[in-house]
């Protein structure tokens, strides 16, 4: 997935004042951010292409006793493997992502007081130094909301800002000694509830990027009807009128510069069962099915053209599958929809593209589409693993 790289502008950060504010570089090349989520597994050599992405967010670190800790037993080996990739691509950035949907329960507690924030931030600094990482991605799902049954408080709104501000200050102090910029990013929900419970106009001052999770707009476990789970634009027939574009516009209106918004895309699909053959299953009643989370590798290898017919939602600019015999509907992303989204990123001068998650597409087809979409058709190595 090699491409001709534009020299990173991050090295210029130390020529700028660091008044507790994250870099807000304009006219930068759109970057590619990959979440790598091996869970209990061990990353193998050549499993991650060091030239296919600009930034890796390793998921996930956990929180215990007010401190950030390793999430899985093989994290040390996996960090070593990811850092080894920098020998092939010195400009590659490796961050650790803390929290996630199931591990966000302690964020409200660690952000609650100046002392609890201090303890947590010191653990972050120790963790980053221990594994020689380039920064932190905070994936709090979500401030002021229960999420997966998490502890939450009304104070989360201001404490989220304070936590990120104080992280930035600690990062900048470390950087003045090491002369190495530490990146601070967040994973953000796309709905108005996230914006209501945060102060994004203030938050954006302290973070380098907002990874906007523009997927899961429709999920089988929470939506009684099928739908596009990562639409670029709203289909008029969609009762939710959900779209990535609407989310981007809402974050810009909340004060986040376009250059800091990283458009999230999924490397997986969602499946519904018991879906009638009306409009090929789109926006129809459906039920969750076992193993309804479908990695793109499974979709392209065992579903597409194997009883599942591909259809295109021209309004939303995304594909979907329908199996008439099994009455199964699948919402997913493919190279065509990603090419359109990359054009959207460039046209709207967004910061880049983020995807969840790298190991969901072992073929490299989706990453190749992103590479060509952002860098041009001459970058043909991407996706040819």
C-alpha positions in Angstrom: 0.0 0.0 0.0 2.9 2.3 -0.7 2.2 5.8 -1.8 4.4 8.8 -2.4 4.2 10.7 0.8 4.0 14.4 1.4 6.4 15.3 4.1 4.5 15.6 7.4 4.0 19.1 8.7 4.0 17.9 12.3 7.7 18.5 12.4 7.0 22.2 12.2 5.0 22.3 15.4 8.0 23.3 17.4 8.4 26.4 15.4 5.0 27.5 16.6 4.0 28.8 20.0 2.4 26.0 22.1 0.1 28.0 24.3 -1.7 24.9 25.5 -3.5 24.7 22.2 -3.3 21.8 19.7 -1.9 22.4 16.2 -4.4 23.6 13.7 -2.4 23.3 10.5 -4.1 24.3 7.3 -3.3 23.2 3.8 -2.1 19.8 5.1 -2.6 16.5 3.2 -5.6 14.4 4.2 -4.4 11.7 6.5 -5.5 8.1 6.9 -6.2 6.9 10.4 -6.6 3.2 11.2 -8.0 1.6 14.4 -6.1 -1.6 15.0 -8.0 -3.9 17.3 -6.3 -7.3 17.7 -8.1 -7.9 21.1 -6.4 -11.0 22.6 -4.4 -11.7 19.5 -0.8 -11.0 18.6 -0.1 -8.9 15.5 2.0 -10.7 13.0 4.8 -9.3 10.8 3.3 -7.9 7.5 -0.2 -7.9 9.0 -0.3 -4.1 9.0 1.2 -2.2 6.1 3.3 0.6 7.4 2.8 2.7 4.2 -1.0 2.3 4.0 -1.9 4.6 6.8 -0.5 7.7 8.5 -1.7 7.1 12.0 -2.6 3.9 13.9 -4.9 4.1 16.9 -4.3 0.9 18.9 -7.4 -0.2 20.6 -7.9 -0.4 23.5 -6.2 0.6 26.8 -8.5 0.3 29.8 -8.9 2.3 33.1 -8.4 0.7 36.5 -8.1 2.4 39.9 -8.1 5.8 38.2 -5.2 5.0 35.9 -4.8 4.0 32.3 -3.6 0.4 32.0 -3.1 -2.3 29.4 -6.3 -3.8 28.0 -5.0 -7.1 26.8 -2.2 -9.4 27.8 -0.4 -9.1 24.4 -0.4 -5.3 24.2 3.3 -5.0 24.9 4.2 -7.4 22.0 1.7 -5.6 19.8 3.2 -2.2 20.5 6.6 -3.5 19.8 5.3 -4.8 16.4 3.7 -1.5 15.5 6.7 0.5 16.5 8.9 -1.7 14.4 6.9 -0.5 11.4 8.4 2.9 11.8 11.7 1.5 10.6 10.0 1.1 7.2 8.0 4.3 7.5 9.5 6.8 10.0 6.6 9.2 9.6 4.0 6.6 10.9 2.3 7.7 14.1 1.3 5.1 16.7 -1.2 6.2 19.3 -3.1 4.2 22.0 -6.9 4.6 22.2 -8.3 4.3 25.7 -11.9 3.4 26.5 -14.3 2.4 23.7 -17.9 1.3 24.0 -17.3 -1.3 26.7 -14.5 0.3 28.6 -15.8 3.9 29.1 -17.3 3.3 32.5 -14.5 5.1 34.5 -14.1 8.2 32.5 -16.6 10.2 34.5 -14.7 9.3 37.7 -11.2 10.0 36.4 -12.3 13.4 35.1 -14.3 14.4 38.1 -11.7 16.4 40.2 -8.3 18.1 39.6 -6.7 15.3 41.7 -8.4 12.4 39.8 -7.4 14.0 36.5 -3.8 14.5 37.7 -3.5 10.8 38.6 -5.0 9.6 35.3 -2.9 12.0 33.2 0.3 10.9 35.0 -0.6 7.3 34.1 -1.1 8.3 30.5 2.3 9.9 30.4 3.9 6.8 32.0 2.1 4.6 29.5 3.2 6.6 26.5 6.8 6.7 27.7 6.8 3.0 28.5 5.7 2.0 25.0 7.3 4.9 23.1 4.0 6.0 21.6 3.2 9.2 19.7 0.1 10.1 21.7 -3.4 9.3 22.9 -6.8 8.9 21.5 -9.6 9.4 24.0 -12.6 7.2 23.2 -15.1 8.2 25.9 -18.5 6.8 24.9 -20.0 9.1 26.0 -19.7 12.2 28.3 -23.0 12.9 30.1 -24.6 9.7 28.7 -24.9 6.1 29.9 -23.5 4.5 26.8 -23.1 0.8 27.6 -24.5 1.3 31.1 -21.6 3.5 32.2 -21.3 5.9 35.1 -22.1 9.4 34.0 -22.8 12.8 35.5 -24.0 16.2 34.4 -20.5 17.5 35.2 -19.1 15.4 32.4 -19.6 18.2 30.0 -17.1 20.6 31.5 -14.9 17.8 32.9 -14.4 16.3 29.5 -13.0 19.7 28.4 -10.8 20.0 31.5 -9.5 16.5 31.0 -8.4 17.2 27.4 -7.1 20.6 28.3 -4.9 19.2 31.0 -3.8 16.3 28.9 -2.7 18.8 26.2 -0.8 20.9 28.8 1.0 17.8 30.0 1.8 16.7 26.4 3.2 20.2 25.6 5.4 20.1 28.7 6.8 16.8 27.7 7.3 17.9 24.1 9.3 20.9 25.2 11.8 18.4 26.6 11.7 15.7 24.0 11.1 18.0 21.0 8.5 15.4 19.8 4.9 16.4 19.4 2.5 14.2 21.2 -0.8 13.8 19.4 -4.1 14.1 21.3 -7.2 13.0 19.4 -10.7 11.9 20.3 -13.3 9.5 19.0 -16.6 11.4 18.7 -20.3 10.3 18.4 -22.1 11.7 15.5 -25.5 12.7 17.0 -26.8 15.9 18.6 -26.7 14.2 22.0 -22.9 14.1 21.8 -22.7 17.8 20.9 -25.2 18.7 23.6 -23.2 17.0 26.3 -19.8 18.3 25.2 -18.2 21.7 24.5 -16.7 21.0 21.1 -15.9 24.6 20.4 -13.5 24.5 23.4 -12.5 20.9 23.1 -11.2 21.4 19.5 -8.6 23.8 20.9 -6.8 21.0 22.7 -7.0 18.1 20.2 -5.2 17.5 17.0 -8.1 15.6 15.4 -11.7 14.6 16.0 -12.3 11.1 14.7 -16.0 11.3 13.8 -17.6 7.9 14.0 -19.8 8.2 10.9 -21.1 4.6 11.1 -23.7 2.6 13.1 -26.4 5.1 12.2 -28.5 2.0 11.9 -27.8 -1.1 14.0 -29.9 -4.4 14.2 -29.9 -4.4 18.0 -31.3 -1.0 18.4 -33.2 -0.2 15.1 -36.4 -2.1 14.3 -36.0 -1.3 10.6 -33.1 -1.7 8.3 -31.1 1.3 7.1 -27.8 2.5 5.8 -25.3 2.4 8.7 -22.8 4.7 7.0 -24.7 7.0 4.6 -22.8 9.9 3.1 -26.1 11.8 2.4 -29.6 11.3 3.7 -32.0 9.3 1.7 -35.4 11.1 1.6 -37.0 7.8 2.5 -34.9 7.4 5.6 -37.1 8.2 8.7 -34.0 9.3 10.6 -32.6 11.5 7.8 -29.2 10.2 9.0 -26.0 11.1 7.1 -22.3 11.6 7.5 -22.6 15.0 5.8 -25.1 16.2 8.4 -22.8 15.1 11.2 -19.9 16.9 9.7 -21.9 20.1 9.3 -23.1 19.9 12.9 -19.6 19.6 14.2 -18.4 22.5 12.1 -21.4 24.5 13.4 -20.3 23.6 16.9 -16.9 25.1 16.3 -14.7 22.3 15.1 -12.6 23.3 12.1 -13.0 21.1 9.0 -9.2 20.4 9.0 -9.6 18.7 12.4 -12.5 16.5 11.4 -11.5 13.0 10.3 -14.4 11.2 8.6 -14.9 7.8 10.0 -15.9 4.9 7.7 -16.6 1.2 8.5 -14.8 -1.8 7.3 -17.7 -4.0 8.3 -21.4 -4.3 7.7 -24.6 -4.9 9.8 -27.1 -7.7 9.0 -30.8 -7.9 9.6 -32.9 -11.0 9.2 -36.6 -11.6 8.4 -36.6 -8.7 6.0 -39.4 -8.6 3.4 -38.4 -8.1 -0.2 -39.8 -4.6 -0.4 -37.3 -2.1 -1.9 -34.8 -4.9 -1.7 -35.1 -4.7 2.1 -34.1 -1.1 2.5 -35.9 0.7 5.4 -38.0 -2.4 6.1 -38.7 -4.1 9.4 -36.1 -6.6 10.4 -34.6 -8.6 13.3 -31.1 -9.1 14.6 -29.4 -12.3 13.3 -26.6 -14.3 14.9 -23.1 -13.0 14.1 -24.7 -9.9 12.6 -21.5 -7.9 12.6 -19.9 -8.8 9.2 -16.3 -7.9 8.4 -15.7 -6.8 4.8 -13.6 -9.9 4.3 -16.6 -12.0 4.9 -18.9 -9.8 2.9 -16.7 -9.8 -0.2 -15.6 -13.4 0.1 -18.7 -15.4 1.0 -21.8 -13.1 0.6 -21.4 -10.9 -2.4 -22.6 -12.9 -5.5 -23.2 -15.9 -3.3 -26.9 -15.5 -2.9 -26.6 -11.9 -2.0 -27.4 -9.2 -4.6 -25.7 -5.8 -4.4 -27.9 -2.7 -4.7 -26.9 0.9 -4.7 -28.6 3.7 -2.8 -28.0 6.7 -5.1 -29.3 9.2 -2.6 -27.1 8.0 0.2 -24.1 7.0 -2.0 -23.7 3.6 -0.3 -24.3 0.0 -1.3 -26.3 -2.7 0.4 -27.0 -6.4 -0.1 -30.2 -8.4 -0.1 -30.7 -12.2 0.0 -34.2 -12.9 -1.1 -34.1 -16.6 -0.1 -32.9 -15.9 3.4 -34.6 -12.6 3.7 -31.3 -11.0 4.9 -30.4 -7.4 4.5 -26.8 -6.1 4.8 -25.6 -2.5 5.1 -21.9 -2.0 4.4 -19.2 0.0 2.7 -17.3 -0.9 -0.5 -14.6 0.7 -2.8 -17.2 2.6 -4.8 -18.7 4.3 -1.8 -15.3 5.0 -0.3 -14.1 6.7 -3.4 -17.1 9.1 -3.2 -16.4 9.7 0.5 -12.7 10.5 -0.2 -13.8 13.0 -2.8 -16.1 14.5 -0.2 -13.2 14.8 2.3 -11.0 16.5 -0.3 -13.8 18.8 -1.5 -14.7 19.9 2.0 -11.1 20.1 3.2 -11.6 17.7 6.0 -8.6 16.3 7.9 -8.8 12.9 6.4 -10.4 9.4 6.7 -10.5 7.1 9.7 -11.7 3.5 9.6 -12.7 0.8 12.1 -11.0 -1.5 11.9 -7.9 -2.6 10.0 -8.2 -6.3 10.5 -11.8 -6.4 9.2 -10.5 -6.3 5.6 -7.5 -8.6 5.0 -7.8 -8.2 1.3 -6.7 -4.5 1.4 -9.4 -3.6 -1.1 -11.0 -0.9 1.1 -7.8 0.7 2.2 -6.7 0.6 -1.5 -9.8 2.6 -2.4 -9.1 5.1 0.3 -5.5 5.5 -0.8 -6.5 6.1 -4.5 -9.3 8.3 -3.4 -7.1 10.6 -1.4 -3.8 10.4 -3.3 -4.8 9.7 -6.9 -5.0 6.6 -9.2 -1.3 6.3 -9.6 -1.0 4.8 -6.0 -1.7 1.3 -7.1 0.2 -0.6 -4.5 -2.4 0.0 -1.8 -4.6 -3.0 -1.3 -2.3 -5.4 -3.2 -1.1 -7.4 -0.3 
